[in-house]
Amino acid sequence: MQEMVELERRLTAALERIGAGIDAIPVMPAENPLQAELDEERMVNAQLSERLKSVKEREGVKIAQLEEQVEALTRQLDAQGMELQRMKKTTGQLREALRSLREATAEGVADSELVNRSMVVELEALRAARATEAAEVEEVLSALEPLISEGRTDA
């Protein structure tokens, strides 16, 4: 991107010098050989201006594409962060339920409610793990989608 800015600056400076040089040339009759050179310089100037415009447009498109990719990756990261928080919370609950179940077992008390609560928490932990894996799969698929699309256009 820095190269593009530097190239643009240099082209602009060159175009200004050309314009100043053209303005400094005295107007002469049409049969003057300098008129042909002047016309040629104007044509080159116009071509350079068009090239610069084209480069700016391409860079604008690339920047827009990169911004879209960043936005998509940010959404994916947010989704993964939420799933990770859910998983951490569920893991803490699972640890607590298992601790309570161990204590009850050590005391020789068979508490069916405690066993049921532990199973519910464990089920929630499995759901959280599945959601995290689904988010990861979605991330991989979104990364592969441009490559698949590119492969289809090449074929």
C-alpha positions in Angstrom: 0.0 0.0 0.0 2.9 2.3 0.8 4.3 1.7 -2.7 1.0 2.7 -4.2 1.0 6.0 -2.2 4.6 6.7 -3.3 3.8 5.9 -6.9 0.7 8.1 -6.8 2.8 11.0 -5.3 5.5 10.6 -7.9 3.0 10.4 -10.8 1.2 13.5 -9.5 4.4 15.4 -9.2 5.4 14.4 -12.7 2.1 15.4 -14.1 2.4 18.8 -12.4 5.9 19.3 -13.9 4.6 18.3 -17.3 1.7 20.7 -17.0 3.9 23.5 -15.9 6.3 22.8 -18.8 3.5 22.8 -21.3 2.1 26.1 -19.9 5.6 27.7 -20.2 5.9 26.8 -24.0 4.9 29.8 -26.1 2.0 29.3 -28.4 3.3 28.9 -32.0 1.7 28.3 -35.3 0.3 24.8 -36.0 3.1 24.0 -38.4 5.6 24.3 -35.5 7.3 20.9 -34.8 6.9 21.5 -31.1 3.2 21.2 -31.4 3.4 17.5 -32.2 5.6 16.9 -29.2 3.2 18.9 -27.1 0.3 16.9 -28.3 2.2 13.7 -27.6 3.0 14.8 -24.1 -0.7 15.6 -23.5 -1.6 12.1 -24.7 1.0 10.5 -22.4 -0.3 12.7 -19.5 -3.9 11.5 -20.2 -2.7 7.9 -20.3 -0.9 8.3 -17.0 -3.9 9.8 -15.4 -6.1 6.9 -16.6 -3.6 4.4 -15.3 -3.5 6.1 -11.9 -7.3 6.2 -11.8 -7.4 2.4 -12.7 -4.9 1.6 -9.9 -6.8 3.6 -7.4 -10.0 1.7 -8.3 -8.4 -1.7 -8.0 -6.9 -0.8 -4.7 -10.3 0.4 -3.5 -11.9 -2.9 -4.5 -9.1 -4.9 -2.7 -9.5 -2.8 0.4 -13.3 -3.4 0.4 -12.7 -7.1 0.1 -10.2 -7.1 2.9 -12.6 -5.1 5.1 -15.3 -7.7 4.4 -12.9 -10.5 5.4 -12.0 -8.8 8.6 -15.7 -8.3 9.4 -16.4 -12.0 8.8 -13.5 -13.1 10.9 -14.5 -10.8 13.7 -18.0 -12.3 13.7 -16.5 -15.8 13.8 -14.2 -14.8 16.6 -17.1 -13.3 18.6 -19.1 -16.5 18.1 -16.1 -18.6 19.3 -15.6 -16.4 22.3 -19.2 -16.8 23.3 -19.0 -20.5 23.0 -15.8 -20.6 24.9 -17.4 -18.6 27.8 -20.3 -21.0 27.7 -17.9 -24.0 27.9 -15.9 -22.4 30.8 -19.1 -21.9 32.7 -20.4 -25.4 32.1 -17.0 -26.9 33.0 -17.1 -25.1 36.3 -20.6 -26.4 37.0 -19.6 -29.9 36.0 -16.6 -29.8 38.4 -18.9 -28.6 41.2 -21.5 -31.3 40.5 -18.8 -34.0 40.3 -17.3 -32.8 43.6 -20.7 -33.0 45.3 -21.2 -36.4 43.8 -17.8 -37.6 45.1 -18.5 -36.3 48.5 -21.9 -38.0 48.7 -20.4 -41.2 47.5 -17.6 -41.0 50.0 -20.2 -40.6 52.8 -22.1 -43.6 51.4 -25.2 -41.5 50.6 -26.9 -42.3 47.3 -28.6 -39.1 46.3 -30.5 -39.5 43.0 -31.1 -35.8 42.7 -27.4 -35.2 42.9 -26.8 -37.8 40.2 -29.5 -36.3 38.0 -28.0 -32.8 38.4 -24.6 -34.1 37.5 -25.9 -35.8 34.4 -27.7 -32.5 33.3 -24.5 -30.5 33.8 -22.5 -33.1 31.9 -25.0 -33.0 29.0 -24.8 -29.2 28.9 -21.0 -29.6 28.8 -21.3 -31.9 25.8 -23.6 -29.5 24.1 -21.2 -26.6 24.7 -18.3 -28.7 23.3 -20.4 -29.5 20.2 -21.3 -25.8 19.7 -17.6 -24.9 19.9 -16.7 -27.6 17.4 -19.5 -26.3 15.1 -18.1 -22.8 15.3 -14.6 -24.1 14.4 -16.1 -26.1 11.5 -17.8 -22.9 10.3 -14.5 -21.1 10.5 -12.8 -23.7 8.4 -15.6 -23.7 5.8 -15.5 -20.0 5.5 -11.8 -20.1 5.0 -12.1 -22.8 2.3 -15.0 -21.1 0.5 -12.8 -18.6 -1.5 -10.5 -21.4 -2.5 -13.4 -23.5 -3.7 -14.9 -20.6 -5.6 -11.5 -19.9 -7.2 -11.1 -23.6 -8.2 -14.5 -23.5 -9.9 -13.6 -20.4 -11.9 -10.3 -21.9 -13.0 -11.9 -25.2 -14.2 
